[in-house]
Amino acid sequence: MNATAVLATRLSEAVSIAPKPQIIFLHGDLGAGKTTLVQKLLQALGVKERVKSPTYTLIETYAVKNFKIYHLDLYRINRVEELEDLGIRDLTAEQAVLLIEWPEILAHTGMTPTLSCTLSLFNENARKIILSSSQEFWHEYLRTSTD
């Protein structure tokens, strides 16, 4: 199993028990592996259907266990007002997990992530993933999962 799949499996365990809502920002250049990480995470959570990038649909919804996961791609969003049209605030009120690619447009909305994943691609076979959080749950998870 490659490192991205291993990380996705570990994250799936934490996402399953994390207090909801969870807002996970996925940062990285084109091709860094954001969608691949989401696909592996959803597979680890038991999603059997094809997990596709929401590049054109903007939001894809998945039912897992006893909560929903919303996968958002904000790459094509140009104005904060477009986020309101998507109903993004309503999604954060649910007992759900939001996986948000290209979250930079959210910088001035006050929406903060519970977990940030920054992916950097070194070459076609190597990437670096940095996880950070200000939430106690993730601090504990990150500390114990690397011991």
DSSP file (Angstrom, degrees, kcal/mol; ACC not computed):
  #  RESIDUE AA STRUCTURE BP1 BP2  ACC     N-H-->O    O-->H-N    N-H-->O    O-->H-N    TCO  KAPPA ALPHA  PHI   PSI    X-CA   Y-CA   Z-CA
    1    1 A M              0   0    0      0, 0.0     2,-0.0     0, 0.0     5,-0.0   0.000 360.0 360.0 360.0 134.2    0.0    0.0    0.0
    2    2 A N     >  -     0   0    0      1,-0.1     4,-2.1     4,-0.0     3,-0.3  -0.292 360.0-104.1 -77.6 167.1    1.4    3.4   -0.9
    3    3 A A  H  > S+     0   0    0      1,-0.2     4,-2.6     2,-0.2     5,-0.2   0.834 119.0  55.3 -61.6 -35.8    2.0    6.1    1.7
    4    4 A T  H  > S+     0   0    0      1,-0.2     4,-2.5     2,-0.2    -1,-0.2   0.915 109.5  47.3 -64.1 -41.7   -1.1    8.2    0.5
    5    5 A A  H  > S+     0   0    0     -3,-0.3     4,-2.2     2,-0.2    -2,-0.2   0.882 111.4  51.3 -66.6 -38.4   -3.3    5.2    1.0
    6    6 A V  H  X S+     0   0    0     -4,-2.1     4,-2.2     2,-0.2    -2,-0.2   0.939 112.3  45.9 -63.4 -46.9   -1.8    4.5    4.5
    7    7 A L  H  X S+     0   0    0     -4,-2.6     4,-2.9     1,-0.2     5,-0.2   0.920 111.3  52.8 -61.8 -43.4   -2.4    8.1    5.5
    8    8 A A  H  X S+     0   0    0     -4,-2.5     4,-2.4     1,-0.2    -1,-0.2   0.892 108.4  50.7 -60.2 -40.6   -6.0    8.0    4.1
    9    9 A T  H  X S+     0   0    0     -4,-2.2     4,-1.6     2,-0.2    -1,-0.2   0.919 111.8  47.0 -63.5 -43.7   -6.7    4.9    6.1
   10   10 A R  H  X S+     0   0    0     -4,-2.2     4,-1.6     1,-0.2    -2,-0.2   0.913 113.1  48.9 -64.1 -42.3   -5.4    6.5    9.3
   11   11 A L  H  X S+     0   0    0     -4,-2.9     4,-3.3     1,-0.2     5,-0.2   0.875 105.8  57.9 -65.0 -36.3   -7.4    9.6    8.6
   12   12 A S  H  X S+     0   0    0     -4,-2.4     4,-1.9     1,-0.2    -1,-0.2   0.887 104.5  51.7 -61.9 -37.9  -10.5    7.6    8.0
   13   13 A E  H  X S+     0   0    0     -4,-1.6     4,-0.9     2,-0.2    -1,-0.2   0.918 114.5  42.5 -63.3 -43.1  -10.3    6.1   11.4
   14   14 A A  H >X S+     0   0    0     -4,-1.6     4,-1.8     1,-0.2     3,-0.6   0.915 111.5  53.5 -70.5 -43.4  -10.0    9.6   13.0
   15   15 A V  H 3< S+     0   0    0     -4,-3.3    -1,-0.2     1,-0.2    -2,-0.2   0.858 103.5  59.6 -59.7 -35.3  -12.7   11.1   10.8
   16   16 A S  H 3< S+     0   0    0     -4,-1.9    -1,-0.2    -5,-0.2    -2,-0.2   0.857 118.1  27.8 -61.8 -36.0  -15.1    8.3   11.9
   17   17 A I  H << S+     0   0    0     -4,-0.9    -1,-0.2    -3,-0.6    -2,-0.2   0.530  93.5 114.1-106.3  -7.6  -14.8    9.3   15.5
   18   18 A A  S  < S-     0   0    0     -4,-1.8     2,-0.1     1,-0.1     4,-0.1  -0.312  78.0 -99.6 -64.5 145.2  -14.0   13.0   15.3
   19   19 A P        -     0   0    0      0, 0.0    -1,-0.1     0, 0.0    -2,-0.1  -0.426  59.9 -89.7 -62.6 140.0  -16.6   15.4   16.6
   20   20 A K  S    S+     0   0    0     -2,-0.1     2,-0.1    -3,-0.1    75,-0.1  -0.721  97.9  51.2-102.2 153.1  -18.7   16.8   13.8
   21   21 A P        -     0   0    0      0, 0.0     2,-0.4     0, 0.0    76,-0.2   0.543  68.3-178.1 -77.0 156.6  -18.7   19.0   11.9
   22   22 A Q  E     -a   97   0A   0     74,-2.1    76,-3.0    -2,-0.1     2,-0.5  -0.979  11.5-163.3-119.1 135.2  -15.2   18.6   10.6
   23   23 A I  E     -a   98   0A   0     -2,-0.4    91,-2.9    74,-0.2    92,-1.7  -0.961   9.5-172.8-121.4 111.9  -13.8   21.0    8.0
   24   24 A I  E     -ab  99 115A   0     74,-3.4    76,-3.1    -2,-0.5     2,-0.4  -0.919   9.1-154.0-113.5 117.1  -10.7   19.7    6.3
   25   25 A F  E     -ab 100 116A   0     90,-2.3    92,-2.9    -2,-0.6     2,-0.6  -0.719   2.5-157.8 -89.1 136.9   -8.8   22.0    4.0
   26   26 A L  E     -ab 101 117A   0     74,-2.9    76,-1.4    -2,-0.4     2,-0.3  -0.943  14.8-175.6-117.7 108.0   -6.7   20.4    1.2
   27   27 A H  E     + b   0 118A   0     90,-3.2    92,-2.7    -2,-0.6     2,-0.2  -0.743  24.8 103.0-102.6 149.6   -3.9   22.7   -0.1
   28   28 A G        -     0   0    0     -2,-0.3    92,-0.1    90,-0.2    74,-0.1  -0.659  62.6 -81.4 152.8 156.0   -1.5   22.0   -2.9
   29   29 A D    >   -     0   0    0     90,-0.5     3,-2.0    -2,-0.2     5,-0.3  -0.148  67.7 -68.0 -68.2 169.3   -0.7   22.7   -6.5
   30   30 A L  T 3  S+     0   0    0      1,-0.3    -1,-0.2     2,-0.1     0, 0.0  -0.386 125.9  18.1 -55.8 133.0   -2.5   21.0   -9.4
   31   31 A G  T 3  S+     0   0    0     -3,-0.1    -1,-0.3    -2,-0.1    -2,-0.1   0.510  85.8 121.9  82.5   4.4   -1.4   17.3   -9.5
   32   32 A A  S <  S-     0   0    0     -3,-2.0    -2,-0.1    87,-0.1    88,-0.1   0.722  87.4-101.3 -74.0 -20.0   -0.2   17.3   -5.9
   33   33 A G  S  > S+     0   0    0     -4,-0.3     4,-2.4    86,-0.1     5,-0.2   0.628  76.6 135.7 112.7  17.0   -2.7   14.5   -5.0
   34   34 A K  H  > S+     0   0    0     -5,-0.3     4,-2.0     2,-0.2     5,-0.1   0.955  80.9  41.2 -61.3 -51.4   -5.6   16.3   -3.2
   35   35 A T  H  > S+     0   0    0      1,-0.2     4,-2.8     2,-0.2    -1,-0.2   0.879 113.1  54.8 -66.4 -36.9   -8.3   14.3   -5.0
   36   36 A T  H  > S+     0   0    0      2,-0.2     4,-2.6     1,-0.2    -1,-0.2   0.918 107.3  50.3 -61.6 -42.8   -6.3   11.1   -4.8
   37   37 A L  H  X S+     0   0    0     -4,-2.4     4,-2.4     2,-0.2    -2,-0.2   0.923 111.8  48.2 -60.7 -43.9   -6.1   11.5   -1.0
   38   38 A V  H  X S+     0   0    0     -4,-2.0     4,-2.8     2,-0.2     5,-0.2   0.923 110.8  51.1 -62.4 -44.6   -9.9   12.1   -0.9
   39   39 A Q  H  X S+     0   0    0     -4,-2.8     4,-2.3     1,-0.2    -2,-0.2   0.933 112.9  44.9 -59.0 -46.7  -10.5    9.1   -3.0
   40   40 A K  H  X S+     0   0    0     -4,-2.6     4,-2.3     2,-0.2    -1,-0.2   0.882 112.8  52.1 -65.8 -38.4   -8.4    6.8   -0.8
   41   41 A L  H  X S+     0   0    0     -4,-2.4     4,-1.3    -5,-0.2    -2,-0.2   0.935 111.5  45.8 -62.7 -47.4  -10.0    8.3    2.3
   42   42 A L  H  <>S+     0   0    0     -4,-2.8     5,-2.6     1,-0.2     4,-0.2   0.886 111.8  51.8 -66.0 -38.5  -13.5    7.6    1.1
   43   43 A Q  H ><5S+     0   0    0     -4,-2.3     3,-1.6    -5,-0.2    -1,-0.2   0.916 108.3  51.8 -61.3 -42.4  -12.6    4.1    0.0
   44   44 A A  H 3<5S+     0   0    0     -4,-2.3    -1,-0.2     1,-0.3    -2,-0.2   0.787 106.1  55.3 -65.2 -26.7  -11.2    3.5    3.5
   45   45 A L  T 3<5S-     0   0    0     -4,-1.3    -1,-0.3    -5,-0.1    20,-0.3   0.435 127.6-100.1 -85.0   0.0  -14.5    4.7    4.9
   46   46 A G  T < 5 +     0   0    0     -3,-1.6     2,-0.4     1,-0.3    -3,-0.2   0.549  65.6 156.5  97.8   7.9  -16.3    2.1    2.8
   47   47 A V      < -     0   0    0     -5,-2.6    -1,-0.3     1,-0.2     4,-0.1  -0.555  15.7-178.6 -69.7 123.4  -17.5    4.2   -0.2
   48   48 A K        +     0   0    0     -2,-0.4    -1,-0.2     2,-0.1     3,-0.1   0.717  51.7  89.2 -95.3 -26.0  -18.0    1.7   -3.0
   49   49 A E  S    S-     0   0    0      1,-0.1     2,-0.2    -6,-0.0    -2,-0.0  -0.229  95.2 -81.6 -71.4 163.9  -19.2    4.1   -5.7
   50   50 A R        -     0   0    0      1,-0.1     2,-0.7     0, 0.0    -1,-0.1  -0.471  41.1-143.6 -65.6 129.1  -16.7    5.9   -8.0
   51   51 A V        -     0   0    0     -2,-0.2     2,-0.3    -4,-0.1   -12,-0.1  -0.867  26.1-177.6 -98.9 113.7  -15.2    8.9   -6.3
   52   52 A K        -     0   0    0     -2,-0.7     8,-0.0     1,-0.0     0, 0.0  -0.749  32.7 -95.8-113.3 159.7  -14.8   11.7   -8.8
   53   53 A S        -     0   0    0     -2,-0.3     3,-0.5     1,-0.1     4,-0.3  -0.499  24.1-141.9 -69.6 135.8  -13.3   15.1   -8.6
   54   54 A P     >  +     0   0    0      0, 0.0     4,-2.4     0, 0.0    19,-0.4  -0.007  60.2 128.7 -87.4  32.4  -16.0   17.8   -8.1
   55   55 A T  T  4 S+     0   0    0      1,-0.2    21,-0.2     2,-0.2    18,-0.0   0.881  85.2  20.7 -54.5 -42.1  -14.1   20.2  -10.4
   56   56 A Y  T  4 S+     0   0    0     -3,-0.5    -1,-0.2     1,-0.1    -3,-0.0   0.774 128.8  46.0-100.4 -31.5  -17.2   20.9  -12.5
   57   57 A T  T  4 S-     0   0    0     -4,-0.3     2,-1.1     1,-0.1    -2,-0.2   0.700  89.1-150.7 -82.5 -18.8  -20.0   19.9  -10.1
   58   58 A L  S  < S+     0   0    0     -4,-2.4    15,-1.9    -5,-0.0     2,-0.4  -0.140  73.3  45.7  74.9 -36.6  -18.3   21.8   -7.2
   59   59 A I  E     -C   72   0A   0     -2,-1.1     2,-0.4    13,-0.2    13,-0.2  -0.997  58.8-175.5-138.4 133.0  -19.8   19.5   -4.6
   60   60 A E  E     -C   71   0A   0     11,-2.1    11,-2.9    -2,-0.4     2,-0.4  -0.980  17.2-149.7-121.0 140.7  -20.0   15.7   -4.4
   61   61 A T  E     -C   70   0A   0     -2,-0.4     2,-0.4     9,-0.2     9,-0.2  -0.909  13.5-177.2-116.8 138.1  -21.9   14.1   -1.5
   62   62 A Y  E     -C   69   0A   0      7,-2.5     7,-2.9    -2,-0.4     2,-0.6  -0.999  18.9-142.5-134.3 135.2  -21.2   10.7    0.1
   63   63 A A  E     +C   68   0A   0     -2,-0.4     2,-0.4     5,-0.2     5,-0.2  -0.870  27.9 172.0 -96.4 122.5  -23.1    8.9    2.8
   64   64 A V  E >   -C   67   0A   0      3,-2.6     3,-2.9    -2,-0.6   -18,-0.1  -0.998  54.7 -46.0-132.8 135.6  -20.7    7.0    5.1
   65   65 A K  T 3  S-     0   0    0     -2,-0.4   -49,-0.0     1,-0.3   -20,-0.0  -0.185 121.6 -22.5  45.9-118.5  -21.6    5.3    8.4
   66   66 A N  T 3  S+     0   0    0    -50,-0.1     2,-0.3     2,-0.1    -1,-0.3   0.010 128.3  51.4-112.9  28.4  -23.7    7.7   10.3
   67   67 A F  E <  S-C   64   0A   0     -3,-2.9    -3,-2.6    27,-0.0     2,-0.3  -0.954  74.6-112.6-152.2 170.5  -22.6   11.0    8.7
   68   68 A K  E     -Cd  63  96A   0     27,-0.7    29,-2.2    -2,-0.3     2,-0.5  -0.771  16.0-149.7-106.8 153.6  -22.2   12.7    5.3
   69   69 A I  E     -Cd  62  97A   0     -7,-2.9    -7,-2.5    -2,-0.3     2,-0.5  -0.993   7.1-161.4-120.9 129.8  -19.0   13.7    3.6
   70   70 A Y  E     -Cd  61  98A   0     27,-3.0    29,-3.2    -2,-0.5     2,-0.6  -0.954   3.2-160.8-109.6 122.6  -19.1   16.7    1.2
   71   71 A H  E     -Cd  60  99A   0    -11,-2.9   -11,-2.1    -2,-0.5     2,-0.4  -0.916  16.0-174.1-104.3 115.6  -16.2   16.9   -1.2
   72   72 A L  E     -Cd  59 100A   0     27,-3.0    29,-3.1    -2,-0.6     2,-0.5  -0.876  19.2-164.2-115.0 142.7  -15.8   20.5   -2.5
   73   73 A D  E     + d   0 101A   0    -15,-1.9     3,-0.4   -19,-0.4    29,-0.2  -0.962   8.8 177.4-123.9 111.0  -13.5   21.9   -5.2
   74   74 A L    >   +     0   0    0     27,-2.4     3,-1.5    -2,-0.5    28,-0.1   0.226  47.1 111.7 -99.4  13.8  -13.4   25.7   -5.0
   75   75 A Y  T 3  S+     0   0    0      1,-0.3    -1,-0.2    26,-0.1    27,-0.1   0.858  82.0  43.5 -55.4 -39.2  -10.8   26.1   -7.8
   76   76 A R  T 3  S+     0   0    0     -3,-0.4     2,-0.5   -21,-0.2    -1,-0.3   0.434  87.4 108.2 -90.6   0.1  -13.4   27.7  -10.1
   77   77 A I    <   +     0   0    0     -3,-1.5     3,-0.1     1,-0.2    28,-0.1  -0.673  37.5 171.9 -80.6 126.6  -15.0   30.0   -7.5
   78   78 A N        +     0   0    0     -2,-0.5     2,-0.4     1,-0.2    -1,-0.2   0.677  60.1  41.5-107.5 -24.1  -14.0   33.6   -8.1
   79   79 A R  S >> S-     0   0    0      1,-0.1     3,-1.3     0, 0.0     4,-0.6  -0.964  71.8-129.9-130.6 144.7  -16.1   35.5   -5.6
   80   80 A V  H >> S+     0   0    0     -2,-0.4     3,-1.3     1,-0.3     4,-1.0   0.829 107.3  66.8 -58.7 -32.8  -17.0   34.8   -2.0
   81   81 A E  H 3> S+     0   0    0      1,-0.3     4,-1.5     2,-0.2    -1,-0.3   0.813  90.8  62.8 -59.8 -30.2  -20.7   35.4   -2.9
   82   82 A E  H <> S+     0   0    0     -3,-1.3     4,-1.3     1,-0.2    -1,-0.3   0.809  95.9  59.9 -65.0 -28.6  -20.6   32.3   -5.0
   83   83 A L  H <X>S+     0   0    0     -3,-1.3     5,-1.8    -4,-0.6     4,-0.7   0.885 102.0  52.0 -66.2 -38.3  -19.9   30.3   -1.8
   84   84 A E  H ><5S+     0   0    0     -4,-1.0     3,-0.9     1,-0.2    -1,-0.2   0.889 105.4  55.2 -64.7 -38.3  -23.2   31.5   -0.4
   85   85 A D  H 3<5S+     0   0    0     -4,-1.5    -1,-0.2     1,-0.3    -2,-0.2   0.831 105.1  53.9 -62.4 -31.6  -24.9   30.3   -3.6
   86   86 A L  H 3<5S-     0   0    0     -4,-1.3    -1,-0.3    -5,-0.1    -2,-0.2   0.675 111.6-124.4 -74.3 -17.3  -23.4   26.9   -2.9
   87   87 A G  T <X5 +     0   0    0     -3,-0.9     4,-1.6    -4,-0.7     3,-0.4   0.826  53.6 157.1  77.0  32.3  -24.9   26.9    0.6
   88   88 A I  H  >< +     0   0    0     -5,-1.8     4,-1.5     1,-0.2     5,-0.1   0.841  69.2  55.4 -63.4 -33.8  -21.5   26.3    2.2
   89   89 A R  H  > S+     0   0    0      1,-0.2     4,-0.7     2,-0.2    -1,-0.2   0.880 105.0  53.6 -65.8 -37.0  -22.6   27.7    5.5
   90   90 A D  H >> S+     0   0    0     -3,-0.4     3,-0.8     1,-0.2     4,-0.5   0.887 105.8  54.0 -63.1 -38.1  -25.5   25.3    5.6
   91   91 A L  H >< S+     0   0    0     -4,-1.6     3,-1.0     1,-0.2     5,-0.2   0.868 103.9  54.6 -64.7 -36.1  -23.0   22.4    5.1
   92   92 A T  H 3< S+     0   0    0     -4,-1.5    -1,-0.2     1,-0.2    -2,-0.2   0.673 101.7  59.9 -73.3 -14.6  -20.9   23.5    8.1
   93   93 A A  H << S+     0   0    0     -3,-0.8    -1,-0.2    -4,-0.7    -2,-0.2   0.618  92.8  86.7 -84.9 -13.2  -24.0   23.4   10.3
   94   94 A E  S << S-     0   0    0     -3,-1.0     2,-1.9    -4,-0.5   -27,-0.0  -0.390  93.8-107.2 -83.7 162.2  -24.6   19.7    9.6
   95   95 A Q  S    S+     0   0    0    -75,-0.1   -27,-0.7   -74,-0.1     2,-0.2  -0.580  84.8 113.1 -83.1  73.7  -23.0   16.8   11.4
   96   96 A A  E     - d   0  68A   0     -2,-1.9   -74,-2.1    -5,-0.2     2,-0.5  -0.777  69.0-113.5-139.2 175.2  -20.8   16.2    8.4
   97   97 A V  E     -ad  22  69A   0    -29,-2.2   -27,-3.0    -2,-0.2     2,-0.6  -0.986  23.6-157.9-118.0 127.3  -17.3   16.3    7.2
   98   98 A L  E     -ad  23  70A   0    -76,-3.0   -74,-3.4    -2,-0.5     2,-0.6  -0.932   3.3-166.7-106.0 123.2  -16.3   18.8    4.5
   99   99 A L  E     -ad  24  71A   0    -29,-3.2   -27,-3.0    -2,-0.6     2,-0.6  -0.945  16.1-168.3-107.7 111.0  -13.2   18.0    2.4
  100  100 A I  E     -ad  25  72A   0    -76,-3.1   -74,-2.9    -2,-0.6     2,-0.3  -0.885  11.0-163.6-117.0 111.0  -12.4   21.3    0.6
  101  101 A E  E    S+ad  26  73A   0    -29,-3.1   -27,-2.4    -2,-0.6   -74,-0.2  -0.675  79.8  14.1 -84.6 144.3   -9.9   21.5   -2.2
  102  102 A W  S >  S+     0   0    0    -76,-1.4     3,-0.7    -2,-0.3    -1,-0.2   0.948  73.9 167.3  58.1  55.3   -8.6   24.9   -3.1
  103  103 A P  G >   +     0   0    0      0, 0.0     3,-2.5     0, 0.0     4,-0.2   0.429  41.8 106.0 -80.1   2.3   -9.9   26.6    0.2
  104  104 A E  G >  S+     0   0    0      1,-0.3     3,-1.7     2,-0.2     4,-0.2   0.795  70.1  63.9 -55.9 -31.2   -7.9   29.8   -0.3
  105  105 A I  G X  S+     0   0    0     -3,-0.7     3,-0.6     1,-0.3    -1,-0.3   0.692  93.0  65.3 -66.4 -16.8  -11.0   31.7   -1.2
  106  106 A L  G X>>S+     0   0    0     -3,-2.5     3,-2.1     1,-0.2     5,-0.6   0.507  71.2 100.9 -81.9  -4.0  -12.4   31.0    2.3
  107  107 A A  G <45S+     0   0    0     -3,-1.7     3,-0.3     1,-0.3    -1,-0.2   0.806  87.2  38.0 -53.6 -35.7   -9.6   33.1    3.9
  108  108 A H  G <45S+     0   0    0     -3,-0.6    -1,-0.3    -4,-0.2    -2,-0.1   0.210 100.3  76.6-104.1  15.2  -11.8   36.2    4.4
  109  109 A T  T <45S-     0   0    0     -3,-2.1    -1,-0.2     2,-0.2    -2,-0.2   0.574  99.4-119.4 -99.1 -11.5  -15.0   34.3    5.4
  110  110 A G  T  <5 +     0   0    0     -4,-0.5     2,-0.5    -3,-0.3    -3,-0.1   0.398  68.1 138.4  85.7  -4.3  -14.0   33.4    8.9
  111  111 A M      < -     0   0    0     -5,-0.6    -1,-0.3     1,-0.0    -2,-0.2  -0.645  33.0-171.0 -77.3 123.1  -14.3   29.7    8.1
  112  112 A T        -     0   0    0     -2,-0.5     2,-0.1    -3,-0.1   -89,-0.1  -0.900  19.3-117.7-117.9 146.3  -11.4   27.9    9.7
  113  113 A P        -     0   0    0      0, 0.0    21,-0.4     0, 0.0   -89,-0.2  -0.443   1.9-150.5 -78.6 152.1  -10.4   24.3    9.2
  114  114 A T  S    S+     0   0    0    -91,-2.9    21,-0.6     1,-0.4     2,-0.3   0.700  93.7  15.2 -84.8 -24.6  -10.4   21.7   11.9
  115  115 A L  E     -b   24   0A   0    -92,-1.7   -90,-2.3    18,-0.1     2,-0.4  -0.984  69.2-158.2-147.6 137.6   -7.6   20.1    9.9
  116  116 A S  E     -bE  25 132A   0     16,-3.0    16,-2.1    -2,-0.3     2,-0.5  -0.967   4.5-167.3-116.2 134.1   -5.3   21.3    7.1
  117  117 A C  E     -bE  26 131A   0    -92,-2.9   -90,-3.2    -2,-0.4     2,-0.6  -0.984   3.3-167.8-118.7 120.4   -3.5   19.0    4.8
  118  118 A T  E     -bE  27 130A   0     12,-2.6    12,-2.5    -2,-0.5     2,-0.5  -0.945   6.5-164.5-111.4 120.5   -0.9   20.5    2.6
  119  119 A L  E     - E   0 129A   0    -92,-2.7   -90,-0.5    -2,-0.6     2,-0.4  -0.886   6.9-175.5-109.1 131.7    0.4   18.3   -0.2
  120  120 A S  E     - E   0 128A   0      8,-2.8     8,-3.0    -2,-0.5     2,-0.6  -0.993  16.6-143.3-126.1 132.2    3.6   19.0   -2.2
  121  121 A L  E     + E   0 127A   0     -2,-0.4     6,-0.2     6,-0.2     3,-0.1  -0.845  19.1 176.1 -98.0 122.4    4.7   16.9   -5.1
  122  122 A F  E    S-     0   0A   0      4,-2.5     2,-0.3    -2,-0.6     5,-0.2   0.870  71.2 -31.9 -88.4 -44.8    8.4   16.3   -5.4
  123  123 A N  E >  S- E   0 126A   0      3,-1.7     3,-1.2     0, 0.0    -1,-0.4  -0.888  81.6 -72.0-158.1-175.0    8.2   14.1   -8.5
  124  124 A E  T 3  S+     0   0    0     -2,-0.3     3,-0.1     1,-0.3    -3,-0.0   0.685 131.9  38.0 -65.3 -15.0    5.8   11.5   -9.9
  125  125 A N  T 3  S+     0   0    0      1,-0.1     2,-0.4    -4,-0.0    -1,-0.3   0.410 112.7  56.4-113.4   0.3    6.7    9.0   -7.1
  126  126 A A  E <   +E  123   0A   0     -3,-1.2    -4,-2.5     2,-0.0    -3,-1.7  -0.991  50.5 164.2-142.2 133.5    7.1   11.2   -4.1
  127  127 A R  E     -E  121   0A   0     -2,-0.4     2,-0.4    -6,-0.2    -6,-0.2  -0.967  25.5-137.2-140.1 158.9    5.0   13.8   -2.3
  128  128 A K  E     -E  120   0A   0     -8,-3.0    -8,-2.8    -2,-0.3     2,-0.5  -0.955  15.6-165.8-116.3 134.3    5.1   15.4    1.1
  129  129 A I  E     -E  119   0A   0     -2,-0.4     2,-0.5   -10,-0.2   -10,-0.2  -0.984   0.5-167.1-124.6 124.1    1.9   15.9    3.2
  130  130 A I  E     -E  118   0A   0    -12,-2.5   -12,-2.6    -2,-0.5     2,-0.4  -0.944   4.9-161.8-111.9 126.5    1.8   18.2    6.2
  131  131 A L  E     +E  117   0A   0     -2,-0.5     2,-0.3   -14,-0.2   -14,-0.2  -0.885  15.4 168.1-106.8 137.4   -1.1   18.0    8.6
  132  132 A S  E     +E  116   0A   0    -16,-2.1   -16,-3.0    -2,-0.4     2,-0.3  -0.993   3.1 168.1-146.7 153.0   -1.9   20.8   11.0
  133  133 A S        -     0   0    0     -2,-0.3   -18,-0.1   -18,-0.2   -19,-0.1  -0.992  34.4-153.1-159.4 155.4   -4.8   21.7   13.3
  134  134 A S  S    S+     0   0    0    -21,-0.4     2,-0.4    -2,-0.3   -19,-0.1   0.316  72.5 101.9-108.3   3.1   -5.8   24.0   16.1
  135  135 A Q  S  > S-     0   0    0    -21,-0.6     4,-2.1     1,-0.1     3,-0.3  -0.741  71.7-137.3 -94.0 134.0   -8.4   21.4   17.4
  136  136 A E  H  > S+     0   0    0     -2,-0.4     4,-2.6     1,-0.2     5,-0.3   0.866 102.4  59.6 -57.0 -40.3   -7.5   19.3   20.5
  137  137 A F  H  > S+     0   0    0      1,-0.2     4,-2.5     2,-0.2    -1,-0.2   0.940 109.9  42.2 -54.2 -48.7   -9.0   16.2   18.9
  138  138 A W  H  > S+     0   0    0     -3,-0.3     4,-3.3     2,-0.2     5,-0.3   0.846 110.0  57.2 -71.1 -33.8   -6.5   16.4   16.0
  139  139 A H  H  X S+     0   0    0     -4,-2.1     4,-2.2     2,-0.2    -1,-0.2   0.945 111.8  42.9 -58.0 -46.9   -3.6   17.4   18.2
  140  140 A E  H  X S+     0   0    0     -4,-2.6     4,-2.6     2,-0.2     5,-0.2   0.921 116.0  48.1 -65.4 -44.8   -4.2   14.2   20.2
  141  141 A Y  H  X S+     0   0    0     -4,-2.5     4,-2.5    -5,-0.3    -2,-0.2   0.943 113.2  46.7 -61.3 -48.3   -4.7   12.1   17.1
  142  142 A L  H  X S+     0   0    0     -4,-3.3     4,-0.7     1,-0.2    -1,-0.2   0.881 113.7  49.6 -63.8 -37.7   -1.6   13.5   15.3
  143  143 A R  H  < S+     0   0    0     -4,-2.2     3,-0.5    -5,-0.3     4,-0.3   0.940 117.2  38.9 -65.8 -47.2    0.5   13.0   18.4
  144  144 A T  H >< S+     0   0    0     -4,-2.6     3,-0.6     1,-0.2    -2,-0.2   0.773 110.3  58.6 -78.4 -25.8   -0.6    9.4   19.0
  145  145 A S  H 3< S+     0   0    0     -4,-2.5    -1,-0.2    -5,-0.2    -2,-0.2   0.656 107.9  46.8 -80.0 -12.3   -0.6    8.3   15.3
  146  146 A T  T 3<        0   0    0     -4,-0.7    -1,-0.2    -3,-0.5    -2,-0.2   0.424 360.0 360.0-105.5   0.7    3.0    9.2   14.9
  147  147 A D    <         0   0    0     -3,-0.6    -1,-0.2    -4,-0.3    -2,-0.1   0.488 360.0 360.0 -74.2 360.0    4.3    7.4   18.1
